[in-house]
Amino acid sequence: MTLQSPAPNTTKTDDAVWASIAREEDRQEQQLELIASENHASEEVMAAMGTALTNKYAEGYPGRRYYGGCEFVDEVEDLARNRARELFGSERANVQPHSGTQANMAAFMSMLDPGDKVLAMSLDHGGHLSHGHTKNFSGVFYDFHSYGVEPDTERLDLDKIREQALALRPKLVIAGASAYSRPIDFAAFADIAREVDALFMVDMAHIAGLVAGGAHASPVPHADVVTLTTHKTLRGPRGGMILCPKERIVKINSALFPGGQGGPLMHVIAAKAIAFREAQQDSFKAYAAQVVANASALADGLVEAGIRIVSGGTDNHVMLVDVGSVGLSGAAAEDALHRVDITCNKNLIPFDERPPMEASGVRLGTAAITTRGLDVTDMGHLAGWIGEILRAPEDEATIKRVAGAVAELTSRRPIYA
């Protein structure tokens, strides 16, 4: 390992905390990370989060702060905002949200009144908690209605979504998901929203890096507001962001601060600025393309191994694996794969008959393993190992052999060489 954060000359006195950090660093090196919402940020991105910027309160926005001494954090936030606008081709950007959910909260507050109707993708079919779950702020304060995928194709049917919108007449239509493996036609969604006099928002938290790298169509030209996270496929620090046309930025800024947050995390904003610069490089475009190629190869390999993939495959970085097709629950499959150092998460599949904490699927993503250099050849091996474990989750000989193969691969492909 080369990390050993913080800086090498820093005195470490809290042995318990640093021991846990060291074990987590080792875990990440030794395991293949297939959780679709995770990635490995660069050492420079992580270094920025351990700087003196963490000491600075900076409520407000550059040039309009509620504290003095903000001249240098203003520089950092301006860098982040300008780089975000250039990266995504957006007129305005707010880089202060602490998370994707807080970005969504500010977006909703800027466009909706409590009780307004919203049409978004069902959580059971791949949507997100902040798109109307009854125990989330979104479902508490707004009147959410859901669209989903079709039983025969497990894909969105835009004609049926249009029919729902015409019947519902929502104030806001949302596109975007946390577990949907097919392209989203943002232009068609925008047409539906306009037809019913609704605003249109896209939550591209999962695909933001693919959009930045040119591996997925951009929603920016079509949406009134776009929210995203800066980790996941964008490979930055954990955080959120909002993109919008210039005429919406004032309402969004005030909805975020003071509406939903106090002081921004300036050390994280510095890390976001670095990540945006990294995402502007040609190497990141190649990375985004490889993420998609790896996902396609992994899905194809699992299908060849006789394991069903929801909708038959993937066009982005994520896939839903129907482990019920081999007689397992998602929870059992997650545990079995973890035993051989393959990390994933249980996940509902469309029309799932199991409860969420058991589920019938696992969600797999290729963003993190692509960061550590795995390619389509490796995906063939990985699909074979996953297939073996899912078909014989209790076979100790299989577990030992696959765990050894994973260990050999991770040792050859370190995260931080």
N, C-alpha and C positions, 0 to 999 in steps of 0.2 A: 504493500500500500504506500501511496505517496501523499495521501491527504493529511492524516493526523492533525486535523483542525484543532485549535486555531494556529496562528503562525508558529513555526518551530521554536522561536525564542520566548514564547509565552509560558509563564509559570502555571502549571496545572496543580491545583490543590484538592479538587473535588474528585477523588479517585472513583467514587461510585458512578458519577455521571459519565466521566470519560471512559470508564470501562464499558458502559452500555453503548456509548457512541462507537467505540472500537469494534464491539461485537456486531453492531449494525453495519459498519463499513465492511467487515468480513462477510456478513451475510449477503450483502449486495454483490460482492465480488464472486461469491461461491454459488449463487443461485441465478438461474435464468429468469429474468423478470418479464412475465407475460401479462401483468396487470395493465390493461389498456390505458389507464389514466396515469400511469407512472412513466418516468424517464430518468436519465442520468444527466443532470446539469453539468456544464463544464466547470473545471476548477476555478476559472476566473469568475464565473457567475456566483459560485459558492463563496469565494473569497470576498466579494463585494458585500455579502450579507454579514460578514464579521468585522465591519469597519465602524469608525466613530460616527457614521451617519445614524446608527441605531440610537444615539444619545439625543438626537435633535427632534424637538417638537416643531411641526410646520403646518399647523391647521390653516386651511385655506388653499390658495393656489399661487403659483409663481407671480410675484409682483403685488399680491394681495393676501398677505399672511396676517395671522393674528398674533404672531410672535416676532420678536426681532432676531437678528443674527441668521437670517435665512438666505443670505445672498448666494451661498455656495450650493445649498440644497436646491435652490431655484435653478441653478445651472444644470444640476443632475436631472431634475424633473423635466426641464425643457428639452434636454437631450432625449429622454425617454419618449416624450410626447411626439417630438419631431420625427424620431426614428420609427415610431409606431405608425404615424401617418404615412410616411414614405413606404414602409414595408407593405402596408395593406391598401394603399391608395385611398385613404380616408381623409375627409376634410378636417376632422377634429378627432381627438383621442383624450380619454381620461384614464390615466395609468395608476390611479390611487386605490381601486378596489382591492381589499385584502384577499378576496376569493371570487370565484365565479358566481357563487350564490349572492354575494353582496353586490356584484356588478348587476345581476338580474334584479335585485331588490331596487337599486337606484333606477334602473331602466323602467321598471314597472311604476315606481313613484313618479317618474317624469312624464308618463303617458296615461296613467290610469287613476281613477278615483276608486276608493273601496267599494266593492260590490260589482264593479264592471265585469262584463263577460270576456273571457279569454278562451281561445281555442288552441290547444297544444297537444303534443304527442303523449299518449298514455305511458305512464311509468312501466306498466306491465308489458308494453310492446317495445320498450327501448328508450323512453323519455327520461327526464331527470326529476329528482325530488322537488327542485325549485320551479317546476312547471305545473304545480297544482296539487302536490300531495297534501292530503287533508291535515297532516300534522306539521307541515311546513308553512312558513309565513305566507307563501303564495296561495295556498289553499285556504288559509284562515281569512285573509283579507280580500281575496278576489274570487269571482265566480268562474272557476275553471271547468272547461268541458274538453273531452279528449277525442282525438282521432287515433287510429291504429293501422296495423298492417292487415292485409287480406289473408284469410285462412289458406288459400290455395297457393299463393305466391310468397307469402310472408314479406311482402313489399308494400309500400304506400301506393294507394290508388288516388291520384290527384282529382279525378272526376268525383269520387265519393267524398273526398275532403271538401271539394267545392260545394257539393250538395249540403254537407253539414254546415258550412259557413253561411250559405244562403238561408238555411232554416234558423240558425242561431243568431246571426247578425252580431258577431262579437265586436268589441272595441279594439281588440288586439288579436292577431294571428301570430303564432310562434312556430318556427321551424328549427330543428336541431335536436340531437339525441345523444345519449350516452352509450347506447348499445344498438346501433343500426348500421349495418355494414354496406349499404348501397348508397349511390349518389343521391343527393337531394337537389331537386330542380328549384332553385331559388327564384328564378324568373317566373315560373308557373305559380309558386306560392304567392309572390308579390301580386300577380294578376288577380288571384283569388281575393286577397286582402283588399285590393283597390275596388273590386267589384262590389264588395259589401261595405265599403267606406270604413274599413278597419285600418289600423296601423299594422305594420309588419316588422317583426323582430326576429333575428336569427341568433341563436345561442350556438356558436361554433367552437365551444370549449374543446371538444375532442379533435376536431379537424383543423384547428388554427395553424398548426405547423405545416400541414399539407397544403393549405391555402397559401401560406407564406412562401412555400417552396414550389408552387405551381403544380402540385399534384392533385388538386381538387379545385373545382370552380369556386370563385369568390362570391360571397353574399353581399359585399359592400356596395356594389352598384345598384342593388335591388332593395335593400332593407332600410327602414327608417332608423333602426338602431341595431348594432351588432355587439354582442357580448362574447367574451372568451376568457379562457384561463391562459396564463403565461407558462405553465408547466406542460404536462402531457406532451403532445407532438411538437409543441413550440420549443421545448427543451430549456425553458428558463426557470426562474425561481417560482415557488408556489405563490400564486396571486391571480388577480383578475384584471380586466381592462374593458373599456367601452369605446366603441367607434361610432361616429355619427356624422351627419351633415352639420355644417356650421350653425344652422338655425336652431338646432336642438341642444347644443352644448351647454347653454346657460342653464336650462332646466335640469339637464343631467348632472352638471356640476353641483347645483344646489341640492338635488335629491341625494347625492352621495354624501356631500358635506355641506351643511350640517345634518342632512336628512337621515343618513344611515351610519356614518362613521365620524370619528373625531380625527385625531392626528394620523396622517398617513405614515406608512413604514418606509422612511426614506432610504434605509439600507436595502430594502427589497426593490424599491424603484430604481436604485442604481444597478442592481442585478438585472432588472428588466431591461434597462437601457443597453447593457452589455449583451444580453440575449438577443435583442432586436438587431444589433450590429452583426452578431454571429449569423442570424437568419437571413441577412442580406447577402451573404457570401455564396458564390457558386457551389461551394462544398455542401451548403445546406440544401440547395436545390437537388443535388445528387442524393443527399440523405433522404429527403422526402420521397423521391422516386423509389429509392431502395426500400423504404418502409412499406410502400404499397406493393412492390414486387414481392417482398418477403411475406406479406400477409396473404397474397394470392397463392404463393407457393405452399405456405403452411396449410391453408384451407384445402387446396387441391390434394396435398399429401394425406390429410386426415380423411378426406372423402375416399381416397384410394385405400385407406386402411379400414374402410367400412363404417366410419363414424359420420353421422349426419350433421351437416352444417346448416343452420337456419338460413333460409332463402337460397341455399345451394352454394354459397361462396361469399366473397367480399370484394369491394372495389376501393376500400380505404385501408385503415390500419387495424381494424377490429373485426372479430368474428364471434358469433355465438355458437357454441358447440352443444348439440343436444346429446348429453350423456345418458339421458333416459333411453336412447337408442341402443346402448350397451348395458342397460340394466342398472345404472347408477343414479343417485341423486347428485345434484351439483355440489352439495356439501361433502359428500363422500368422495367425489372426483377431486375436489380442491385438496382435501386431506391426502389423498393417494399421491397426487402429483407433487405436493409439498415434501413428501417423504423422499423424493428423488431430486430435490432442489429445483423443481420447476414451480414457480409461484404464479398463481392465478386467483380469480375470485368466482365463487358461485354466482349465478345470475338467472333470473327468471327468463324463460323463453316465451314467445307469444303463445297465448292460450294455455299457459302452464296450469296444471292442476295441483302442483305442489305449492306450499307456502313459501314466502320469500327467503326465509332462513334455511330452507332445505333446497328448493328450486330444482329444476330439471336440466339446467345448463351450466356451463362455465363460459366466462368471457375471456377471450385471449386477444392480445394486441402485440404488435411488433415494434413499437417505437423504441423501447429500451434495449431490446436485443439487437436492433439495427445500430443503435449508438455504439454498442461495444463491438461492432464489426461483423456480425453474422450476415451471411448471404443466402441466396436461394438454395445452394447446395446444403448448407447447414439446416435449412428448413425441411428438406427431405429427411434428414436424420432425426430432427426434432419431432416431426410428425410421426415417424415410426416409433420413437420412444414413448410419446404420449399414447399412441394406440396400444402399445404393449401394456402399459401401466393401467389404462382404463379397462382393458380386457382381463387383466390378471392383477387386480389391486392388492391382493393378499399374498401373492407368490414371492417368497423371499429371494429366490434365485433371480427372478426378473428384476425385482427392486434393486438388488445389489449390482447387477450388471448395468442397468440403466443409470443408476446413481454414479457409477464409475465413469460411464461415458459422458455424463453431464459434467462431472468434475474435470475430466480431461479437456473438454471443450472450453469451460470457463477459464481454466489455467492458460490456455492458448490465446484467449481473447479477453484480456483484462479490460476493465472499464477505463482505468486511468493508467495508461502504459508508462 
